[in-house]
C-alpha cells in the first residue's frame, strides 16, 4: 500500500525507461544507419535536429526515471537495514551502480557531444562527434540492457517492506 501510488510510480518509471532506452535504440538502429550514404556535412545536418530533440526528451525521461525510482525504492524498502541487509536491497544497489555510468554517459552526450554536433550543423561542417556519439550511445544501450537484466532479478525478490520494520 498505497496500491494506486505504487502502480502509478511503476508505470511512470517504465514509460521513462521506454522513452530513454527506446530512443537510444532508435538512434543506433535507425537514425545513424539511415544517413550512412550521405556526406559527413549532410549527415551532421540531418542528424543534429534528431539528436537535439531526443536529448531533450531523454533529459525529461531520466528525471522521471530517477524521481519514480526513488519513490519506488522508498515505498519498497523504507529503511537502511532493508537496503543493505536484504537481497532485494542489495540487488537494488547493484541496479543503481549499473545505472550511474549509464546516467554519466547520457550527461556527457547531452552536455558535451550534442552542443558540438549542433554547432557543426549550424556551420555546415562535418563533426567527428557523430562517431563519438554513436559509440557512446551503443555503450549506453548495452548498459541499459544490463540494468534491465538486474531489474528482472529484482522483480522476483520479495521487497523488505513488511519483513523489516
Order of alpha helices (4+ residues) and beta strands (2+ residues): alpha-alpha-alpha-alpha-alpha-alpha
